[in-house]
Amino acid sequence: RRAAREAARRLKAGGEAQEPTAAGAADGGGGEDDEGHRVREEESTNAAVPALPRGQCRACAADWLQEARMPALPAGEFDLVIVCDSLYDNKDSWDSLQVVLANSLAPDAELVLASATLRRPFLHEFTARCESAGFTRVSCELTEHAEIVSLRFSHIDSS
């Protein structure tokens, strides 16, 4: 959670967020962000997830393997995707994650990868995979607790 909070603070400080629709890992429930904006968090199911009007945010947990086989997230709808503290000794699922990103990211969307400092080697390896698939690195920030990489989506080759 600390890495997620740091990623959110970094986006606010850099002015990158322009009221986008967002998807990322969620613990469930709902609430408000640091500025008091209402944020809805939903668990992903196989049922189609309806698109939100521009200017709203939804956090969606997604089983990468299931989502890659049977997409339920709206295709090409997400301007911002945050993958937080999810890249570690699970390389066998990274192909599926790349398929999910290719299916769900909108053109020029931003992908934020945040990992605990201990898991940086996995973050670096997945970031390299994304870059070789067409992502462009926008920024990289290392803090005491996490590393946060921001990538711009232009084209992804999920194969």
Secondary structure, 3 states (H helix, E strand, C coil): CHHHHHHHHHHHHHCCCCCCCEEECCCCCEEECCCCCEEEEEECCCCCCCCCCCCCCEEEECCHHHHHHCCCCCCCCEEEEEEECCCCCCHHHHHHHHHHHHHHEEEEEEEEEEEEHHHHHHHHHHHHHHHHCCCEEEEEEECCCEEEEEEECCCCCCC
